[in-house]
Amino acid sequence: MTTSDAKKRQRELCMPLSLSLLAAVAFYFSTKATLHDLDYTADIASALLRGHLGFREKPPDWLNEMIPWGGRYHSAFPLGAVLSMVPIALLQKVSLIHDFPGHILSALIAGVSVYFFFQLAKAFGPEYSSLERTPLIRRILLALFPIFGTWTWCNLGFGGAWQIALGLALLGQAAALYFTLVRPSPFIAGSFFALAFGNRTELLITLPLYIYFLWRQPNDTTFSWKKLKRAFRENSPMLTRFLSLPVALALLTAAYNFARFHSIFDFGYIHIPEVRKEPWYEHGLFSVQAIPWNIYTMLFQGFDSITYFPYIRPNGFGCSIFLASPFLCLLFRQGGRYKVPAWLVIALLTLVLWCHGNPGSWQFSYRYAMILVPWIFLLLTGNGPAKITVSEVSLFAVSVAINGMATWLFLWTDQIQP
């Protein structure tokens, strides 16, 4: 390796790491984890370390979504979300930390996500691997957009267990896509996919897309059963490596659910006290009856008007994602290498989210849509030119300003209250 090659590789490594660190620091100092006391997953992880599935003693009053069942108190979080917090529980057990570090965790998630988004751009060709000034600026902008140009900034900044789970799902998908499209490594991709669906179970429906991306296609495209069998034989090592951890987690989750609620499909949410009585769950936790309300919240709900500058402010229970992030208007440009699979995933996940009885409760914009962000990134990166455009810079600046304002209003002031 020549000296110039070594310098180039060093720069290629330093750039994303520096950007990631800068993003984590910026996120940390721009947010305040006002919901860090809602540490459901870390508490249950601590119980697991003691050999219990839940608490025997009554949890604090602010953990009002704990589920009294079978003489214990359980959480409605899937097992993957609990296992994600085992390192935190271990640090608490040895007294290295005491409180739930929601603020630090959210900043770390933001920083690592920016790293993977920056690297994921390489999936769109050599121009996106270049460190020349003009394409590099667009690559940096696109890497920062998912965190600072969307509702992720404010919602992840709350630092509660629900928000951390959404952040880990976002991070898991971004990393899984990187180790699928850019640097194929089925086992690592599968591990991050497990992190993603372990925190948000609905992401299981994206599994076929990862297998499709990793699948080695034969040169001969004509169909025959013999060729299909050969394709399965050739791809079986990939399938084994990719699916090993996700399958293990799925089986453990089923056992975890059965041990608590006597059903492998029961995560416990409907058993939270008073949930059954809430009007939006009249037709069940998921129902087509909930679709209109979710559509309105996600796509059409506006800001509230006030009598002083800036005369508008976000509603504490949601607003249109396009209003929160005008950069999303660029989704509808022509072209894009992964346009069809990305839109397919967005459509399927959105349908699932729309069927949820409650569109998110206390939030900025539509927090559940955080899990759509990695697929939105694929669309926005692929359907534009490699070099930055004026419209992209303008819409990015407006999106960051809106989300920065929302983050300040929600996390640093008392102007928006539940």
Buried (B, 14 or more C-beta within 10 A) or exposed (E): EEEEEEEEEEEBEEBBEEBBEBBBEBBBEBBBBBBBBBBBBBBBBBBBEEEEBBBEEEBEEEBEBBBBBEEBBBBBBBBBBBBBBBEBBBBBEEEEBEEBBBBBBBBBBBBBBBBBBBBBBBBBEEBBBBEEEEBBBBBBBBBBBBBBBBBBBBBBBBBBBBBBBBBBBBBBBBBBBBBBBBEBBBBBBBBBBBBBBBBBBBBBBBBEBBBEBBBEEEEEEEEEEEEEEEBEEEBEEBBEBBBBBBEEBBEBBBEBBEEBBEEBEBBBBBBBEEBEEEEBBEEEBBBEEBBEBBBEBBBEBEBEEEEEEEEEBBBBBBBBBBBBBBBBEBBEBEEBBBBEBBBBBBEBBBBBBBBBBBBBEBBBBBBBBBBBBBBBBBBBBBBBEBBBEEEBEEBBBBBBEBBBBBBBBBBEEEEBEE
